[in-house]
Amino acid sequence: MSDARRSRVALVTGAARGIGAAIAARLAAEGHPVVLADVLDEVEATATVLRAAGHEARAIRLDVSDEDAVAGLPGLLGDWWDRLGVLVNNAGISPKAEGRARRVRDTPAEEWRWVLEVNLTGAFLASRACIPPMAARRWGRIIMIASQAARTKSRIAGAHYAASKSGLLGLARSLAVELGPEGITANSVAPGRIDTPMARAAAPGADAAFLADTPLGRAGSPEEVAAVVAFLASDDASYLNGAILDVGGGSFMP
């Protein structure tokens, strides 16, 4: 583990379980002090497991859609704030009705707004808040966890989810242009079907058609997504900026 990684705190939103927990674990294993942020109580237990393994890990309760809460990040991170080097915008929701996404014509406006507030506005608020300590050190990595639903059609995700994840790709590109001169890169990861609690909430049989069209013939694991994120957070990815990395077993090929 390099001293550079030990000096670069990584903040992962939506880190209590699933992809976020796997990302936090991988970044911790790579040597980063990790802050796990989530609205779920289990985020503390997830951080405890990392600490028990000898890693530096802290848990904070954070609703990324709450502007005041996000503005309080410097206080929540305390002495780690000035060392912040990596932000992974992973927090996201995908509401379903009996395991299936509602059609646009049946989607309540309040549900639409809720998904965009968490998935897209939350990433904007977190990114905006985290720019100053990265810019001060002239080094930073902002990583969006988007979705294959942002890249092509989806019969599983709702329109609000697809729209919010598409927005993340545009936000990352804008940040890449704006922050590149300050030594900060912004990239996106677009997972396909990953075996997570969110994916398991889909209606029975919803995965079958998706996996039938996936050359590898299986769902991915959170750890496979985390490995790509760890690469983007490293010095080896120093010339990747504004990129989208698809992690879907070949189910989408641009």
N, C-alpha and C positions, 0 to 999 in steps of 0.2 A: 504494500500500500504506500502510495507516495505521500510526502508531506503536503503537496499541493492539494490533494483530495481531502486530507484531514482539515485543511484550512477553509474548505468550501462547503458551507452548510447547504443542505438540500431540503427544500420545503415541498412536500407532496400533499396535494389536497385530495380529499376522498380516499384517505389512506387506511381506513379501518379494516377493510377486507378487499377481496378480489384483486383486480389489477393494481389498485393503489397500494395495497399491502405488499404485493410482490415487488413493486417498484421500490418502495421504501426499504424492503429487505435487501434487494440487490444493490442499491446505492450504499446502504450501510456496509454491506460486505465488501464493496469497493473502497471503503475507507471514509466515506462522507459522514459527518455528523448529520443526522436526519431528524427533521421535524415532521411528524405525522399530524395532519389536520383533518378533522371530520366533524360532522354534527352527531355522529353515533357514539354512544357511550363506550362501545367496544374498542375504540381507537386507543384507549389507555392500555388495554390488555394486549393489543398488537404491539405497542411500543415496549411493553414489559418483556415480551418474548425476545425482542431485539436486544434489549439491555441484558437479559439473562445470557445471551449468546456473546456478550462482551462488546457490543456496539454502543456508540453514543446515539441515543434516541430520546426524543421528547414528544409528548402528545399534547395537542391543544384542541379544544373544542372551537370550531369555526364554521359559521355559515357564510360561504363565499358570496352569497347574494346580498348580504347585509353590508352596506357600504361602511357604516360606522365600525362594525366588527373588523372588517379588513383593514381599515385605517389604523386599528389598534395593534396591528402585527408587530411593530417595533417593540411595544411593551410586552407582548406575549412571548416574543423570542428573546428579549433581554440582551444578555451579553453575546448572543449568537447573531444578532441582527446585522452587525457590521461585517460579518463573515459570510453573509448569504451569497451563494454563487449559482445555485440551481433552483429553478422553480418548475415543478411539474404540475400543470393544470389538468388534473384527472377527475375532479369532482363532477358527477353527472347523474341525472335521473332519466328514467324512461318509463313513464306511467303506462300501465296496461289496464284493460277492462277484461276480466276473466282470461288473463294471459295473452290477450291480443291488443295491439295498438288500435285506437279509435280511428275511423276514417275522418278526413278533414271536416266533412259535413256534420259529424257527430262530436267534434272536439270542442269542449267549452273554452271560451276565451281565457278564463282564469287558469286553466291547465296549460294552455299555450304560453301564457306569460310566465308561469311558474318554471316551465322547462327552460325557456330562454334566459330567465333570470339566473338560474343555477348554472346551466351548462355554458352559456356564452358571456353574460354580463359578469358572472363570477370570475371567469378567466380574465376578463378585461380588468376588473377591480384588483385582482391579485397581481396581475402583471404590472399594472400601473404603480401599485404600492411597492413592488419589489425592485423596480428599476433603480432607485437612488443608490442602494448599497452596492449593486453590481456596477453601476456607472462610476462610482467612486473608486473602485478597484480596477476598472477597465477590463473586466472579465465577467462573463455571465452566460448562462444557458437557460432559455425559456423553452419549455417543451409542452406542446398541446397534445392531449390524448383525444384525438378525433374519433373517426369511425369509418368503416367501409360505407356506411349509410351516407357519408358526406361525399363519396366518390362515385357512386352509382345507385341504381334503384335498390330499394329494400322492401321486402314483403313482411318484415318483422318489426322494424322500427316505425314509430309514428312520424308524421310530417314535422311536428315540433322538434323531435329529436334530430331528424335529418337536417333540418334548417339550422339548428343550433350548432351541430357539428360542422356543417359547411361553413358557418360563420367563423368557427375557430381557425379554419384554414386561411381565411381572409385576414383575420386578426394576426396570425403568425406572419404572414407575408408583409403586412404593414409594419409590424415590429422589426422584422428582419431588415427592412430598408431603413427604418428610423434609427435603430440601435446598433447596426453593424459598425458604423464609424466609432462607436464607443467600446468596441470589443465584446459586444453581447450578441449572441446568435439566437434565432427563434426558428424552431422546426416543429413539424407535426408527425405524429405516429397515427396511422389509421388501421386499427385492428379489425379483422374480420370476426368470425364467430369464435369467441373465447369462452372457455368453461368457467363461468363466474356465477355468483348468486343472482345477478341481474339477468343473465342469459337463461338460467334455470327457471326463472319466473314466467317464461314464455309458455304458451299453450302446448300441450303434448303434441308431438309431431311437427312442431314449427321448424325444427332444425333439419328435418329430413331432406327437404328440397334443397336447402342451402348447402348442406354437406355433400349432397349428390353432385353438385356443380363445383365442388372444391377438389382440385387435382390430388391433394394429399388425403382427401377422404375422411378428415377428422376435424374436430374443433381444436383450436390452439389452447395453450395454457397461459395463465397470467405470467408465469416465469419467462415464457418466450417473448412476451411484450416487454417485460422488464429488462431483458438483455439488450433490446434495441434502444430503450431509453438510456440505459447505462452507457452505451456507445455514444449517443448524442450528447450526454453530459460530460464526456471525456475530452481530453486534448486531442485525441485522434480524430475527432469530428470538427476540428477547428475551422475547416473550410466548407462545411455544410451550413447553409443559411437559407431559410425560406423553403426548405425541402419537405417533401411528404414521403414517409416510408410506410409502405403497405405491409401489414403483417397479417396475411389472411390465407396462407397456404395455397396461393394461386387462384383464389376465388374471384379476384379482381385483378385484371392486367390492363393498365392504361395503354 
